[in-house]
Amino acid sequence: MSYVAQTSDLYVLALAEDALRLVASDDADTVATIWECATGSYHRLDCDSVSGLDWFQEIADICESGLAQAGTYANVEVGASVYSGLIGRVTAEIDELDSALSEAIANSLPVGVPGVVSALRECASNICPELAFRVLLRVIMECSFAIDRDRYSRFVELGQEFSYGEFVVSRISFLVG
């Protein structure tokens, strides 16, 4: 709750939307895999009887409560992604990285997280391509996965399509080789 209280309403609303999209997918395995890899496998789900879906519903509830306490009306509902036209581009980037990224994940994360590439693909296709792309960027950063200049340029273009600020994609610029 303290994170929500210290974060701007705009970011809290975005977090609530992401959480609700993941819950609405009703795909506990994909949700858990995405979370575990994006956190460097330091935070496991589906343990202690808490599924990824329950965890993200709790996050959404905390966000909505925090927004209400801040005096911001928020009836957070999510529908189809406005970025569905970018599914193909995001899944193409994921597919091109498949075996190399899987190997990097296996070699760099302290605890293995199997099925990350397929979970990212599932997220892009059936949950939200924009969310899948942000998680992909996070996974690349967590694994210190080197990318070439052409791929980075495509990532920057996708970031612009998603209306990202300048630092969302550039956070991985140190990995361009």
C-alpha positions as CSV (number, residue, x, y, z in Angstrom):
1,M,0.0,0.0,0.0
2,S,2.9,2.4,0.6
3,Y,4.0,2.1,-3.0
4,V,0.5,3.2,-4.1
5,A,0.5,6.1,-1.6
6,Q,3.9,7.3,-2.9
7,T,3.2,7.0,-6.6
8,S,1.3,9.4,-8.9
9,D,-2.3,8.5,-9.6
10,L,-1.5,8.0,-13.3
11,Y,1.0,5.2,-12.6
12,V,-1.3,3.7,-10.0
13,L,-4.1,3.6,-12.5
14,A,-1.8,2.0,-15.1
15,L,-0.7,-0.6,-12.6
16,A,-4.4,-1.4,-11.8
17,E,-5.2,-1.8,-15.5
18,D,-2.2,-4.1,-16.0
19,A,-3.2,-6.2,-13.0
20,L,-6.8,-6.4,-14.1
21,R,-5.8,-7.4,-17.7
22,L,-3.7,-10.2,-16.2
23,V,-6.6,-11.3,-13.9
24,A,-9.1,-11.2,-16.8
25,S,-6.9,-13.5,-18.8
26,D,-7.8,-16.3,-16.4
27,D,-4.4,-17.9,-17.2
28,A,-2.6,-18.4,-13.9
29,D,0.4,-20.2,-15.5
30,T,1.1,-17.3,-17.9
31,V,0.6,-14.7,-15.3
32,A,2.9,-16.4,-12.8
33,T,5.6,-17.0,-15.4
34,I,5.5,-13.4,-16.6
35,W,5.7,-12.1,-13.0
36,E,8.5,-14.4,-12.0
37,C,10.7,-13.6,-14.9
38,A,10.1,-9.9,-14.8
39,T,11.2,-9.9,-11.2
40,G,14.4,-11.9,-11.9
41,S,12.7,-15.0,-10.4
42,Y,13.1,-13.5,-6.9
43,H,9.4,-13.4,-6.3
44,R,7.6,-16.7,-6.9
45,L,3.9,-17.1,-7.3
46,D,1.6,-20.1,-6.8
47,C,3.2,-20.8,-3.5
48,D,1.5,-20.6,-0.1
49,S,-1.9,-21.1,-1.9
50,V,-1.7,-17.8,-3.6
51,S,-2.1,-17.9,-7.4
52,G,-0.9,-15.3,-9.8
53,L,-4.5,-14.4,-10.5
54,D,-5.2,-13.8,-6.8
55,W,-2.0,-11.8,-6.4
56,F,-2.8,-9.5,-9.3
57,Q,-6.4,-9.1,-8.1
58,E,-5.1,-8.0,-4.7
59,I,-2.8,-5.5,-6.5
60,A,-5.7,-4.1,-8.4
61,D,-7.8,-3.8,-5.2
62,I,-5.0,-2.0,-3.4
63,C,-4.6,0.4,-6.4
64,E,-8.3,1.2,-6.5
65,S,-8.4,1.7,-2.7
66,G,-5.3,4.0,-2.9
67,L,-6.9,6.0,-5.7
68,A,-10.1,6.4,-3.7
69,Q,-8.2,7.5,-0.6
70,A,-6.4,10.1,-2.7
71,G,-9.7,11.4,-3.8
72,T,-9.4,10.1,-7.3
73,Y,-12.4,8.4,-8.7
74,A,-11.4,5.2,-10.4
75,N,-13.7,2.6,-11.7
76,V,-11.0,0.6,-13.4
77,E,-12.3,-1.6,-16.1
78,V,-10.3,-3.1,-19.0
79,G,-11.6,-4.0,-22.4
80,A,-9.8,-5.0,-25.5
81,S,-6.4,-3.5,-25.9
82,V,-6.2,-0.4,-28.1
83,Y,-2.9,-1.8,-29.4
84,S,-4.2,-5.0,-30.9
85,G,-2.9,-3.9,-34.3
86,L,0.7,-4.3,-32.9
87,I,0.3,-8.0,-31.8
88,G,2.1,-9.2,-34.9
89,R,5.1,-6.9,-34.4
90,V,5.4,-7.8,-30.8
91,T,5.1,-11.5,-31.3
92,A,7.6,-11.3,-34.2
93,E,10.2,-9.7,-31.9
94,I,9.5,-12.4,-29.2
95,D,9.7,-15.2,-31.8
96,E,13.0,-13.9,-33.1
97,L,14.5,-14.0,-29.6
98,D,13.0,-17.4,-28.7
99,S,16.0,-19.7,-28.2
100,A,18.6,-17.1,-27.4
101,L,16.4,-15.5,-24.8
102,S,15.4,-18.8,-23.3
103,E,19.1,-19.7,-23.0
104,A,19.9,-16.3,-21.4
105,I,17.1,-16.7,-18.9
106,A,18.3,-20.2,-18.0
107,N,21.8,-19.0,-17.5
108,S,21.3,-15.7,-15.7
109,L,18.3,-16.0,-13.4
110,P,19.0,-17.5,-9.9
111,V,15.9,-19.8,-10.2
112,G,14.8,-21.2,-13.5
113,V,11.6,-19.9,-15.0
114,P,10.6,-22.2,-17.8
115,G,8.2,-21.2,-20.5
116,V,8.9,-17.4,-20.5
117,V,9.0,-17.0,-24.3
118,S,5.7,-18.8,-24.7
119,A,4.2,-16.8,-21.8
120,L,5.3,-13.6,-23.5
121,R,3.8,-14.7,-26.8
122,E,0.5,-15.6,-25.0
123,C,0.5,-12.2,-23.2
124,A,1.0,-10.4,-26.5
125,S,-1.6,-12.4,-28.4
126,N,-4.3,-12.8,-25.8
127,I,-3.8,-10.2,-23.0
128,C,-2.1,-7.1,-24.2
129,P,0.7,-6.6,-26.7
130,E,1.8,-3.4,-24.9
131,L,2.1,-5.2,-21.6
132,A,4.0,-8.1,-23.2
133,F,6.5,-5.7,-24.8
134,R,7.1,-3.9,-21.5
135,V,7.7,-7.3,-19.8
136,L,10.0,-8.3,-22.6
137,L,12.1,-5.2,-22.1
138,R,12.2,-6.0,-18.4
139,V,13.2,-9.6,-19.0
140,I,16.0,-8.4,-21.4
141,M,17.2,-6.1,-18.7
142,E,17.0,-8.7,-15.9
143,C,19.1,-11.2,-18.0
144,S,21.5,-8.6,-19.3
145,F,20.6,-9.9,-22.8
146,A,22.7,-8.3,-25.5
147,I,20.7,-6.9,-28.5
148,D,21.9,-5.6,-31.8
149,R,21.4,-2.0,-33.0
150,D,18.7,-3.0,-35.5
151,R,16.6,-4.8,-32.9
152,Y,17.1,-1.8,-30.5
153,S,15.9,0.5,-33.3
154,R,12.8,-1.6,-33.8
155,F,12.2,-1.6,-30.1
156,V,12.4,2.2,-30.1
157,E,9.9,2.4,-32.9
158,L,7.5,0.1,-31.0
159,G,8.0,2.2,-27.9
160,Q,6.9,5.2,-30.0
161,E,3.9,3.3,-31.3
162,F,3.0,2.6,-27.7
163,S,3.5,6.3,-26.8
164,Y,6.2,5.5,-24.3
165,G,8.2,8.3,-22.8
166,E,11.9,8.5,-23.7
167,F,13.2,6.2,-20.9
168,V,11.0,3.1,-21.2
169,V,13.0,1.6,-24.1
170,S,16.3,3.4,-23.5
171,R,16.6,1.7,-20.1
172,I,18.1,-1.3,-22.1
173,S,20.3,0.9,-24.3
174,F,23.4,-0.3,-22.4
175,L,22.8,-3.8,-23.8
176,V,23.1,-2.7,-27.4
177,G,26.2,-4.3,-28.9
